[in-house]
């Protein structure tokens, strides 16, 4: 039986699932905390810990299943290809697989959303990036530069903008907004915000946790929150259009949006649709066919997809040793490292 392990490693969470060769889930999705990204300090170590914490318990529950192939879509892989290759080599030993592939989580999102076909996929979560793959093999990656230099319109971007607006209202430097009360309810008194956001080593994830509050305030009519969400939608629209221009093709270009931030609903997605309507290049908006885990499974088993030039893939030269048994304490330690 061919068994693939698909992993979606983001900055907020790390999800893993086993698939058997008939395309069915061998287990439910197992999720643990994510990692700051492969390009971050100790990015390989924290990513490895998160993947192990997500995958090893699944393998322990099905000791008869040995993974033929593993694919990890990891945040930061596009900016750190050497780190992606290093992570793949380490996981080859950790998971006793025949083959391990590591690529950007945006690439697995693209493969899952469009079923391995060409087009533009906007992946929005804690971060934001658009991946375009053209019929002629052209490739475009737009944004995804991380929370300090880019990721415009992302969950971290929206959340941070909402927290800044809350603090401006608190100081009297900006207009009153419901975001101040929402920030106090979620994080405590305003004076604590800097330390709370920086705590835990993943400030982007903490800021992104406030994005739903911003969207909720926007839906309730708060003008400050509404302006933030509309600015985010405009930035995301620019990201999609830039990717479309760079892989331009004859006829309409398939475009889809995926990622956890789509859960914000109409306050974000309505303005985003409007931003894409005026595109000079014909676009074909469509719902995603699958999620990043579907894309990771596809790329784990198919090295001929148009995404392959952007995948770090390592194969075992000798038979794999059995995956070591996992104890509860070991899993706890892995989860602690992933934080």
C-alpha positions as CSV (number, residue, x, y, z in Angstrom):
1,X,0.0,0.0,0.0
2,X,1.3,3.5,-0.9
3,X,0.9,5.8,2.0
4,X,1.6,9.5,1.8
5,X,2.0,11.9,4.6
6,X,0.8,15.5,3.8
7,X,1.8,18.3,6.1
8,X,0.7,22.0,6.1
9,X,3.2,23.9,8.2
10,X,2.2,27.5,8.8
11,X,3.2,30.1,11.3
12,X,0.0,29.6,13.3
13,X,-0.6,25.8,13.1
14,X,0.9,22.6,11.7
15,X,-1.6,20.1,10.3
16,X,-0.8,16.5,9.2
17,X,-2.7,13.6,7.7
18,X,-2.0,10.1,6.4
19,X,-3.5,9.1,3.0
20,X,-3.6,5.6,1.6
21,X,-3.3,4.7,-2.1
22,X,-7.0,4.9,-2.8
23,X,-7.1,8.6,-1.9
24,X,-8.8,8.1,1.4
25,X,-7.8,9.5,4.8
26,X,-6.1,6.9,6.9
27,X,-6.4,9.1,9.9
28,X,-8.1,12.4,10.9
29,X,-6.1,15.5,10.6
30,X,-3.7,16.1,13.6
31,X,-2.8,19.7,14.4
32,X,-0.2,21.2,16.6
33,X,1.2,24.7,16.9
34,X,3.1,26.0,13.9
35,X,6.6,27.5,13.6
36,X,7.9,31.1,12.7
37,X,9.0,30.0,9.3
38,X,12.0,28.3,7.6
39,X,13.7,31.7,7.0
40,X,13.6,32.6,10.7
41,X,16.4,32.0,13.2
42,X,16.4,28.3,14.0
43,X,13.8,27.9,11.3
44,X,14.8,24.3,10.4
45,X,14.9,23.2,14.0
46,X,11.5,24.6,14.9
47,X,9.9,23.4,11.7
48,X,11.3,19.9,12.3
49,X,9.9,19.9,15.8
50,X,6.5,21.0,14.6
51,X,6.3,18.4,11.8
52,X,7.4,15.6,14.1
53,X,4.9,16.6,16.7
54,X,2.1,16.5,14.1
55,X,3.2,13.3,12.2
56,X,4.7,10.9,14.7
57,X,1.5,10.4,16.7
58,X,-0.3,9.5,13.5
59,X,2.3,6.9,12.6
60,X,2.2,5.5,16.1
61,X,-1.5,4.9,15.8
62,X,-1.0,3.0,12.6
63,X,2.2,1.0,13.1
64,X,1.5,-1.2,10.1
65,X,1.6,1.9,7.8
66,X,5.0,3.1,6.6
67,X,5.0,6.4,4.6
68,X,6.1,6.0,1.1
69,X,6.3,9.7,0.5
70,X,6.0,12.8,2.7
71,X,5.4,16.4,1.5
72,X,5.6,19.4,3.7
73,X,4.3,22.8,2.6
74,X,6.2,25.1,4.9
75,X,6.0,28.8,5.5
76,X,9.2,30.5,4.5
77,X,10.5,27.7,2.2
78,X,10.4,30.0,-0.9
79,X,12.8,32.5,0.8
80,X,15.1,29.7,2.2
81,X,15.5,26.9,-0.3
82,X,18.6,25.6,1.5
83,X,16.6,25.3,4.7
84,X,13.9,23.5,2.8
85,X,16.4,20.9,1.5
86,X,17.9,20.6,5.0
87,X,14.5,20.0,6.6
88,X,13.7,17.4,3.9
89,X,16.9,15.5,4.7
90,X,16.2,15.5,8.4
91,X,12.6,14.4,8.0
92,X,13.7,11.5,5.7
93,X,15.4,10.0,8.8
94,X,12.9,11.1,11.4
95,X,9.9,9.6,9.5
96,X,11.5,6.5,7.9
97,X,10.0,7.5,4.6
98,X,11.3,6.5,1.1
99,X,11.0,10.1,-0.1
100,X,10.4,13.6,1.5
101,X,9.6,16.7,-0.3
102,X,9.5,20.2,1.2
103,X,8.2,23.3,-0.6
104,X,6.4,26.5,0.2
105,X,3.0,26.3,1.9
106,X,1.9,28.6,-0.9
107,X,3.0,26.0,-3.5
108,X,1.0,23.3,-1.8
109,X,-1.9,25.7,-1.5
110,X,-1.7,26.3,-5.2
111,X,-1.5,22.6,-6.1
112,X,-4.5,21.8,-3.9
113,X,-6.7,24.7,-4.9
114,X,-6.3,24.1,-8.7
115,X,-5.8,20.4,-8.6
116,X,-2.2,20.7,-9.9
117,X,-3.2,22.9,-12.8
118,X,-2.0,26.3,-13.8
119,X,-3.4,29.7,-12.7
120,X,-3.1,32.0,-9.7
121,X,-3.8,31.1,-6.1
122,X,-3.9,33.7,-3.4
123,X,-3.1,32.0,0.0
124,X,-4.1,34.2,2.9
125,X,-3.6,33.3,6.5
126,X,-1.2,34.7,9.1
127,X,0.8,35.7,6.0
128,X,-0.2,36.3,2.4
129,X,1.3,35.4,-1.0
130,X,0.1,34.8,-4.5
131,X,1.5,32.0,-6.6
132,X,1.0,32.0,-10.4
133,X,2.0,29.2,-12.7
134,X,1.5,29.6,-16.4
135,X,0.8,27.2,-19.2
136,X,4.3,27.9,-20.6
137,X,5.9,27.0,-17.2
138,X,6.3,30.6,-16.1
139,X,6.2,31.2,-12.4
140,X,5.4,34.2,-10.2
141,X,5.6,34.6,-6.5
142,X,4.1,37.9,-5.3
143,X,4.6,39.1,-1.7
144,X,5.0,36.5,1.0
145,X,7.9,38.7,2.3
146,X,7.0,38.1,6.0
147,X,5.2,40.3,8.5
148,X,7.8,43.1,8.7
149,X,8.5,43.6,5.0
150,X,5.3,42.4,3.3
151,X,2.4,40.0,3.7
152,X,0.1,43.0,2.9
153,X,-3.5,42.3,3.7
154,X,-2.7,39.2,5.7
155,X,-4.1,38.2,9.1
156,X,-1.0,39.5,10.8
157,X,-1.3,42.8,8.7
158,X,-5.0,43.2,9.6
159,X,-4.5,42.3,13.2
160,X,-1.5,44.6,13.7
161,X,-3.3,47.5,12.0
162,X,-6.3,46.9,14.3
163,X,-4.1,47.0,17.4
164,X,-2.4,50.1,16.2
165,X,-5.8,51.8,15.7
166,X,-6.8,50.6,19.2
167,X,-3.7,52.2,20.8
168,X,-4.2,55.4,18.8
169,X,-7.7,55.6,20.2
170,X,-6.4,54.9,23.7
171,X,-3.8,57.6,23.4
172,X,-6.2,60.2,21.9
173,X,-4.1,60.3,18.7
174,X,-6.9,58.7,16.6
175,X,-10.7,58.4,16.4
176,X,-12.6,56.3,18.8
177,X,-13.1,52.7,17.7
178,X,-14.7,49.5,18.9
179,X,-11.2,48.0,18.3
180,X,-10.0,49.3,21.7
181,X,-12.6,47.4,23.7
182,X,-12.0,44.3,21.5
183,X,-8.2,44.5,22.1
184,X,-8.7,44.9,25.9
185,X,-11.1,41.9,25.9
186,X,-8.6,39.7,24.0
187,X,-5.3,40.8,25.4
188,X,-5.9,42.8,28.6
189,X,-5.1,46.5,29.4
190,X,-3.4,48.5,26.5
191,X,-0.2,48.9,28.5
192,X,0.3,45.1,28.2
193,X,0.0,44.9,24.5
194,X,3.7,45.2,23.5
195,X,4.7,42.4,25.8
196,X,1.7,40.2,25.0
197,X,2.2,40.4,21.3
198,X,5.9,39.6,21.6
199,X,5.4,36.7,24.0
200,X,5.9,33.2,22.7
201,X,8.3,34.1,19.9
202,X,5.7,34.4,17.2
203,X,4.3,38.0,17.2
204,X,2.8,37.6,13.7
205,X,0.6,34.7,14.9
206,X,-0.5,36.7,18.0
207,X,-1.3,39.8,15.8
208,X,-3.2,37.6,13.4
209,X,-5.4,36.3,16.2
210,X,-6.9,39.8,16.3
211,X,-7.9,39.8,12.7
212,X,-11.4,38.2,13.3
213,X,-12.1,41.0,15.9
214,X,-11.3,43.6,13.2
215,X,-13.6,41.9,10.7
216,X,-16.3,41.6,13.2
217,X,-16.1,45.3,14.1
218,X,-16.1,46.2,10.4
219,X,-19.3,44.1,9.9
220,X,-20.9,46.0,12.8
221,X,-20.2,49.3,11.2
222,X,-17.0,50.5,12.9
223,X,-15.5,52.9,10.3
224,X,-11.9,52.5,11.5
225,X,-12.1,48.7,11.3
226,X,-13.9,48.9,7.9
227,X,-11.1,51.0,6.5
228,X,-8.5,48.5,7.6
229,X,-10.3,45.5,6.1
230,X,-10.9,47.4,2.8
231,X,-7.3,48.4,2.7
232,X,-6.3,44.8,3.2
233,X,-8.6,43.7,0.4
234,X,-7.1,46.3,-2.0
235,X,-3.6,45.1,-1.1
236,X,-4.6,41.5,-1.7
237,X,-6.2,42.4,-5.0
238,X,-3.0,44.1,-6.1
239,X,-1.1,40.9,-5.2
240,X,-3.3,38.7,-7.4
241,X,-3.2,41.1,-10.4
242,X,0.6,41.3,-10.2
243,X,0.8,37.5,-10.4
244,X,-1.7,37.4,-13.2
245,X,0.3,40.0,-15.3
246,X,3.5,38.0,-14.8
247,X,2.1,34.7,-16.1
248,X,-0.3,36.2,-18.6
249,X,-2.0,33.8,-21.0
250,X,-4.5,33.8,-23.8
251,X,-8.0,33.5,-22.4
252,X,-9.2,33.7,-18.9
253,X,-6.8,32.9,-16.1
254,X,-8.1,30.7,-13.3
255,X,-7.9,32.4,-9.9
256,X,-8.8,31.2,-6.5
257,X,-8.4,32.2,-2.9
258,X,-7.5,29.8,-0.1
259,X,-6.3,29.9,3.5
260,X,-7.7,30.5,7.0
261,X,-8.3,34.2,6.5
262,X,-11.1,33.4,4.1
263,X,-13.0,32.7,7.3
264,X,-13.4,36.4,7.8
265,X,-16.1,36.2,5.2
266,X,-17.8,39.1,3.4
267,X,-16.1,42.0,5.2
268,X,-12.9,40.9,3.4
269,X,-14.0,38.8,0.5
270,X,-16.6,41.3,-0.8
271,X,-14.1,44.1,-1.3
272,X,-11.6,41.6,-2.7
273,X,-14.0,40.4,-5.4
274,X,-14.6,44.1,-6.3
275,X,-10.8,44.7,-6.5
276,X,-10.5,41.8,-9.0
277,X,-13.5,42.7,-11.1
278,X,-11.7,45.6,-12.8
279,X,-8.7,43.5,-14.0
280,X,-7.5,44.4,-17.5
281,X,-6.5,40.7,-17.8
282,X,-9.5,38.3,-18.0
283,X,-9.8,36.3,-14.8
284,X,-11.8,33.2,-14.1
285,X,-12.6,33.2,-10.3
286,X,-13.4,29.8,-9.0
287,X,-13.7,28.0,-5.6
288,X,-10.7,26.0,-4.5
289,X,-10.8,22.3,-5.4
290,X,-8.9,21.4,-2.3
291,X,-6.8,22.7,0.5
292,X,-3.0,22.7,1.1
293,X,-3.1,19.2,2.5
294,X,-4.6,18.0,-0.8
295,X,-1.8,19.8,-2.6
296,X,0.8,18.3,-0.3
297,X,-0.5,14.8,-1.1
298,X,-0.5,15.5,-4.8
299,X,3.1,16.7,-4.7
300,X,4.2,13.9,-2.4
301,X,3.2,11.3,-5.1
302,X,3.6,13.2,-8.3
303,X,7.0,14.7,-9.3
304,X,5.8,15.7,-12.7
305,X,3.4,18.5,-11.7
306,X,4.3,22.0,-12.9
307,X,5.2,22.9,-9.3
308,X,8.2,20.5,-9.2
309,X,11.0,23.1,-9.9
310,X,10.0,24.7,-6.6
311,X,10.1,21.5,-4.5
312,X,13.1,20.3,-2.5
313,X,12.9,16.5,-2.8
314,X,15.2,13.9,-1.3
315,X,15.1,10.1,-1.7
316,X,16.4,7.3,0.4
317,X,19.2,5.2,-1.1
318,X,18.8,2.4,1.5
319,X,15.7,0.8,3.1
320,X,14.2,2.8,5.9
321,X,14.5,1.7,9.5
322,X,11.2,1.5,11.5
323,X,10.0,4.8,12.9
324,X,10.8,4.8,16.6
325,X,7.8,4.5,18.9
326,X,6.4,7.7,20.2
327,X,5.7,8.2,23.9
328,X,3.3,10.8,25.4
329,X,6.2,12.6,26.9
330,X,8.1,12.7,23.6
331,X,5.1,14.2,21.9
332,X,4.7,16.8,24.6
333,X,8.4,17.8,24.2
334,X,7.9,18.2,20.4
335,X,4.9,20.4,20.9
336,X,6.8,22.5,23.4
337,X,9.6,22.9,20.9
338,X,7.1,23.9,18.2
339,X,6.0,26.8,20.4
